[in-house]
Amino acid sequence: MTAFEHDATRAGSEPGAESDEDRLEAGTPIGEYVVSRKLGAGGFGAVYAAHHALLGRDVAIKILHRAVSSNQEIVGRFLAEARAVNQIRHRNIIDVFGFGQLEDGRHYYVMEFLDGEPLDLTLARKGRLCLADGLPILRGVAKALDAAHSHGIVHRDLKAENVYLARDGSDVYPKLLDFGIAKLISSEQDTSSRTRSGIQVGTPYAMAPEQCRGVAIDGRADVYALGVLAHRIFTGLLPFDGETAMDVIMQHMTAKPPSMSSVAHDLPSALDKPVLKMLAKDPNDRFTLATEAVDALEEAATRYGGDLSRMGGGPTPEASFSGSVARHLRVPTMRSAMVKPVRSLLKSGIFASVVLVVAAFFIARTPSVRLDLNGTADERATPEPVLAPPAPAVAPPSPAPVATAFDVQIIVTPSTARIIVDGVDRGEGQVTVSRPANATLTVEARDPTCKSRLETLVIRESLRLEWVLEKAPVKVVAPPRPRRVHEVHSDLANPLD
């Protein structure tokens, strides 16, 4: 799939449709180009492959549907995208080098033709990337963002779907796509309906807090989206997820983002600080430049040391996108395709037998297959197995033990507070204990000047508890009242008289 097939087909739920009279046949001239074939169509337009006979150059041409060509807002966004990209001219941004109108009035623009794969499909296939693979992608995207920002353009919709891993021979590098909602920071267009304050524009799961509120933004909103992208690349998950778009938007504005090492435990905690700084709620607390953010990530990875190709990567941790977000992302997953059949087999009690028979057959017969970046299969035939006399049955080795202990760090303010863990006094201020997975942990903090705090937790991951004890109310003791001298009156006569 090319970048343009992906770009054209993922917008199918948007308004508008291609009619029969809109469709262009192979051989149709568009300016100096001749249509070769249709690559795909979405809600707003269709994308065609075309060829320049004299130059021998292949291009992609994006054409608006007739049904939406009368919508001035859509036409304005369409032309703004072409102009915005044409201003920047950067290796990591898709090149748009021409635009115009067909005889029937439909607008089009001409783009470079790319070969490769969108980043979201790469992540759907691999789960997540190791540092050695992910950092160069973030570096290229950051360069593209800084180039756009230097021209006064904010992308406003940075996400994995809009990053294309282009292939040029053996070289693979990212290309930033889809400037359809890009904002010119200093432009008269800011007063238009497309960019005025109070309107949320973007994709909810990647929008900065200020973008969610619909207020004025600058390039630091893209830096926030770069943090979301980094979190997804290295953990396989989004930092914020929810059942509805509003759930996600509220989390962007109010919730503390999780650190990457708390989600994917094989990642060094040194990487957490740069990504959390990108995801800061206040734009003033973020990096000013996108490349500065990637510099900090690379420095943290280098300082940690080790083989970057062995840090991270592989299947997504035991979590998945919610149904609403998955539908929005349109990311096909093996999990969604296999859950129901596996559950049925488990219920029938024949799952284990089926797995053993199928595995034995395919291990012996199936050639090994490796998917390259384009998703094409590279087959390396496995020689026919040589039959040997059956070996005596040997009990399979027991699986290696998996580390299931998690660290729980407890920090209490004031530092004079005593920390009691499972009834044992562990000291003052700050302690760290280790517990196996699913163990119950009871933590109590006591200080003479504060109210005590007691909680019981079930340990399923490494935790950091930061408690601030509430000051205890000071009891005011009233001074003792002076004793009164009680006079005794008696009707008895004084015996001394």
Sequence and secondary structure as in RCSB ss.txt:
>XXXX:A:sequence
MTAFEHDATRAGSEPGAESDEDRLEAGTPIGEYVVSRKLGAGGFGAVYAAHHALLGRDVAIKILHRAVSSNQEIV
GRFLAEARAVNQIRHRNIIDVFGFGQLEDGRHYYVMEFLDGEPLDLTLARKGRLCLADGLPILRGVAKALDAAHS
HGIVHRDLKAENVYLARDGSDVYPKLLDFGIAKLISSEQDTSSRTRSGIQVGTPYAMAPEQCRGVAIDGRADVYA
LGVLAHRIFTGLLPFDGETAMDVIMQHMTAKPPSMSSVAHDLPSALDKPVLKMLAKDPNDRFTLATEAVDALEEA
ATRYGGDLSRMGGGPTPEASFSGSVARHLRVPTMRSAMVKPVRSLLKSGIFASVVLVVAAFFIARTPSVRLDLNG
TADERATPEPVLAPPAPAVAPPSPAPVATAFDVQIIVTPSTARIIVDGVDRGEGQVTVSRPANATLTVEARDPTC
KSRLETLVIRESLRLEWVLEKAPVKVVAPPRPRRVHEVHSDLANPLD
>XXXX:A:secstr
  HHHHHHHTTTTSS    TTT   TT EETTEEEEEEEEE SSEEEEEEEETTTTEEEEEEEE GGGTT HHHH
HHHHHHHHHHHHH  TTB  EEEEEE TTS EEEEEE   EEEHHHHHHHHSEEEHHHHHHHHHHHHHHHHHHHH
TTEE    SGGGEEEEEETTEEEEEE   TT EESSSGGGGSTTT TT   S GGG  HHHHHT    THHHHHH
HHHHHHHHHHSS SS  SSHHHHHHHHHHS    HHHHSTTS GGGHHHHHHHT SSGGGS SSHHHHHHHHHHH
HHHH S GGGSEEES  S    HHHHHHHT   HHHHHHHHHHHHHHHT HHHHHHHHHHHHHHH  EEEE TTS
 EEEE                        EEEEEEEEESTT EEEETTEEEEESEEEEEEETT EEEEEEE TTB
  EEEEEE SS EEEEEE  B                   SS  TT 
